[in-house]
Amino acid sequence: MAEQMKNFLKKTKSIFFADPAFLYEENKHLLKQSFVFFGEKNKAVLLIHGWTSVPYEVRRLGVFLNENGYSIHAPMLRGHGTTPKDLEGIKWTDWISDLQKEYLEMKKKYQKVFIGGTSIGSNLAIMMAKNNPDVSGVILLAAPYKIKLERFMNYFAKIHLFSKKYKKKFYPPTFGASTTITRLISYQSYPVVSALETFNLVKTSRKYLKDIHQPCLIIQSAHDHIVYKKSAEKIYEKISSKIKKVCYIEKAYHTFISDIKNENIFEKILDFLDKN
């Protein structure tokens, strides 16, 4: 009876904390911080936030996985969590360098280390898995195989460099309200040179998909306005993993993980981790 009550309270806690808006109001003091949660299992997940965002983007997922026994490490990528100007001069290889240090420290502590990322964080996860064959599994959320209109966007960004160094973000009407967590926690303008750096990362990471052999879970919004529509399918097709799965979610935009209220997605991720 006591065990049943314990499980009920645990589930109630998870449901209670599932409201992103409530969490945001409660945790504003945590928005620009890296975080580490220690779990009871000898397994850990390195979570990587997206470009122009902060670790808070994956915090709710991290809490959920930690409640289920996993240790969670979510570092702040270099140039983030301060001002957009700090992204100037940062290369995507700098992010890999910092993540590699974090990963090697985690390997000293845990038997298994998984890597998960959202958006550009997923491309970084791909490169980390390619560089570290001992990664136990990869979780790719909103991973761009290609950016929509990639050639045009790349060309436009290069032209833009001559007239304006910064650009404001554009949100289509389908993106959602201005109060979505992703918009509240992210830079709302960015250096064009940094956008070009992300294009280089996307292009490089897709070249190495064939070198990914670890179990892989790929989740994409069916209404993603940023990535090529068949990104998830192409990644699934190109990776060499024997264990791989694609899931699509409805009524969600590109970087859905911080705002989605459907805990089923979290449970799919937990199930993937538990099985691998």
C-alpha positions in Angstrom: 0.0 0.0 0.0 2.8 2.4 0.9 4.6 1.6 -2.4 1.4 2.4 -4.3 1.0 5.7 -2.5 4.6 6.6 -3.2 4.1 5.9 -7.0 0.8 7.9 -6.9 2.5 10.9 -5.3 5.4 10.7 -7.8 3.0 10.7 -10.7 0.9 13.5 -9.2 4.1 15.6 -8.8 5.0 15.0 -12.5 1.5 16.0 -13.7 1.5 19.1 -11.4 4.8 20.3 -12.8 3.8 19.6 -16.4 2.4 23.1 -16.9 5.2 25.1 -18.6 3.7 28.5 -17.7 3.5 27.7 -14.0 7.1 26.5 -14.0 8.3 29.6 -15.8 6.8 31.9 -13.2 8.2 29.8 -10.3 11.7 29.4 -11.8 12.6 32.7 -13.3 15.7 32.9 -11.1 16.9 29.7 -12.8 16.5 30.8 -16.4 20.1 31.5 -17.2 21.8 28.7 -15.3 23.3 25.4 -16.3 22.0 22.6 -14.1 23.0 19.2 -12.8 20.5 16.7 -11.2 21.9 13.5 -9.6 19.8 10.4 -9.9 19.8 7.0 -8.2 20.7 5.1 -11.4 24.2 4.7 -12.7 23.0 6.3 -16.0 23.1 9.9 -17.1 21.9 12.2 -19.9 23.7 15.1 -21.3 21.0 17.5 -22.6 21.9 20.3 -25.1 19.8 23.3 -25.6 19.2 25.1 -28.9 20.9 28.0 -30.5 20.1 31.4 -28.9 18.4 29.6 -26.0 19.4 28.5 -22.5 19.4 25.2 -20.6 16.1 26.1 -19.1 14.7 24.9 -22.5 15.3 21.3 -21.5 14.9 21.7 -17.7 11.4 20.3 -17.4 12.5 17.2 -19.4 15.5 17.0 -17.2 13.3 17.1 -14.0 11.1 14.4 -15.4 14.0 12.1 -16.3 15.7 12.8 -12.9 12.4 11.8 -11.1 12.8 8.5 -12.8 16.4 7.9 -11.6 18.6 9.5 -14.3 21.4 12.0 -13.6 21.1 15.0 -15.9 23.7 17.5 -17.0 22.6 20.5 -19.0 25.5 23.0 -19.6 25.1 26.5 -21.0 26.6 26.7 -24.5 29.3 29.3 -25.0 27.9 32.8 -26.0 24.4 32.1 -24.6 22.5 33.3 -21.5 24.0 36.8 -21.7 23.6 39.1 -24.7 23.5 38.3 -28.4 26.8 40.1 -28.9 28.5 37.2 -27.0 27.7 34.9 -29.9 30.1 36.9 -32.2 33.3 35.0 -32.8 31.9 31.7 -31.4 32.4 28.7 -33.7 30.3 25.5 -33.5 33.5 23.6 -32.8 33.8 25.7 -29.5 30.5 24.2 -28.4 31.7 20.7 -29.2 34.9 21.4 -27.3 33.0 22.4 -24.2 30.5 19.5 -24.5 33.4 17.1 -24.9 34.9 18.1 -21.6 31.5 17.7 -19.9 31.0 14.3 -21.5 34.4 13.0 -20.4 33.7 14.1 -16.8 30.4 12.3 -16.9 32.0 9.1 -18.2 34.1 9.0 -15.1 30.9 9.0 -12.9 28.3 7.0 -14.8 28.2 3.6 -16.4 26.0 4.9 -19.3 25.8 8.3 -20.8 23.2 9.3 -23.3 23.1 12.6 -25.3 20.0 14.5 -26.2 19.6 17.8 -27.9 16.9 20.1 -29.3 17.2 21.9 -32.7 20.8 22.9 -33.2 21.5 21.1 -30.0 20.6 17.9 -31.8 23.2 18.6 -34.5 25.7 19.0 -31.7 24.5 15.7 -30.3 25.1 14.0 -33.6 28.6 15.3 -33.8 29.2 14.2 -30.1 27.9 10.7 -30.9 30.1 10.5 -34.0 33.2 11.6 -31.9 32.3 9.2 -29.0 31.3 5.7 -30.1 30.7 4.8 -26.4 27.7 7.2 -26.1 24.9 4.9 -25.0 22.2 6.5 -27.1 21.1 9.7 -28.9 17.9 11.7 -28.6 17.3 14.1 -31.4 14.5 16.7 -30.9 13.6 19.0 -33.8 16.9 18.1 -35.5 17.5 19.8 -38.8 18.7 17.5 -41.6 18.4 20.7 -43.6 17.0 24.1 -42.9 13.9 25.1 -44.9 15.1 26.9 -48.0 18.6 26.3 -46.8 20.5 27.6 -49.9 18.5 30.7 -50.1 18.8 31.3 -46.3 22.5 30.8 -46.4 22.9 33.2 -49.4 20.6 35.7 -47.8 22.6 35.7 -44.5 25.9 36.2 -46.4 24.4 39.2 -48.3 23.0 40.5 -45.0 26.4 40.6 -43.5 27.3 43.6 -45.7 24.4 45.7 -44.6 23.5 44.6 -41.1 25.3 42.6 -38.5 22.2 41.6 -36.5 18.8 40.3 -37.4 15.6 40.1 -35.4 13.8 36.8 -35.2 10.7 36.3 -37.2 7.8 34.2 -35.9 5.0 33.1 -38.2 1.4 33.2 -36.9 1.5 29.4 -36.5 4.3 29.6 -34.0 2.2 30.5 -31.1 1.7 33.3 -28.6 4.5 35.7 -27.6 4.3 34.1 -24.1 5.6 30.7 -25.3 8.6 29.7 -23.1 10.9 29.4 -26.1 10.4 33.0 -27.0 10.6 34.2 -23.4 14.0 32.6 -22.7 15.8 33.1 -26.1 17.7 35.9 -27.6 15.2 37.8 -29.9 18.0 39.0 -32.2 21.2 37.4 -33.2 24.5 38.1 -35.1 24.1 37.0 -38.7 27.6 35.5 -38.5 26.4 33.2 -35.8 23.5 32.1 -38.0 26.0 31.2 -40.7 27.9 29.1 -38.1 24.7 27.1 -37.4 24.3 26.5 -41.1 27.8 25.1 -41.2 27.0 22.8 -38.3 23.9 21.4 -39.9 25.7 20.8 -43.2 28.6 19.1 -41.4 26.5 17.0 -39.1 24.5 15.4 -42.0 27.7 14.3 -43.6 28.4 12.1 -40.6 25.0 10.6 -40.0 26.3 7.3 -41.5 28.8 7.2 -38.6 26.0 7.1 -36.0 25.6 3.5 -34.8 24.1 4.1 -31.3 20.4 3.6 -30.6 18.6 6.8 -31.7 15.2 8.4 -31.0 14.1 11.1 -33.4 11.2 13.3 -32.6 9.9 16.2 -34.8 6.9 18.4 -35.0 4.6 17.7 -38.0 4.3 21.5 -38.3 8.0 22.5 -37.9 8.5 25.9 -39.6 12.3 25.9 -39.4 13.5 22.5 -40.6 13.1 20.6 -43.9 9.8 18.8 -43.6 11.3 15.3 -44.1 14.3 15.9 -41.7 13.3 13.2 -39.3 12.8 10.7 -42.2 16.1 11.6 -43.8 18.0 11.3 -40.5 16.4 7.9 -39.9 17.3 6.8 -43.3 21.0 8.0 -43.2 22.0 6.8 -39.7 23.6 3.4 -39.3 21.9 2.6 -36.0 20.2 -0.8 -35.8 17.9 0.5 -33.0 16.1 3.7 -34.2 12.7 5.2 -34.1 10.9 8.3 -35.5 8.0 10.0 -33.7 6.0 13.0 -35.0 3.9 15.2 -32.7 1.0 17.4 -33.7 0.1 20.9 -32.6 3.7 21.9 -31.8 6.2 24.2 -33.4 9.9 23.8 -34.0 11.5 23.7 -30.5 8.6 22.1 -28.8 10.2 20.6 -25.7 10.0 23.5 -23.4 6.3 24.3 -24.1 4.6 21.0 -24.9 2.1 19.9 -22.3 1.9 16.3 -23.6 3.8 14.2 -21.1 3.6 11.3 -23.5 6.6 12.7 -25.3 8.6 12.6 -22.1 7.4 9.1 -21.5 8.6 8.0 -25.0 12.0 9.5 -24.2 12.1 7.7 -20.8 11.1 4.4 -22.4 13.9 4.8 -25.0 16.4 5.4 -22.2 15.2 2.5 -20.1 15.3 0.0 -23.1 18.9 1.0 -24.1 
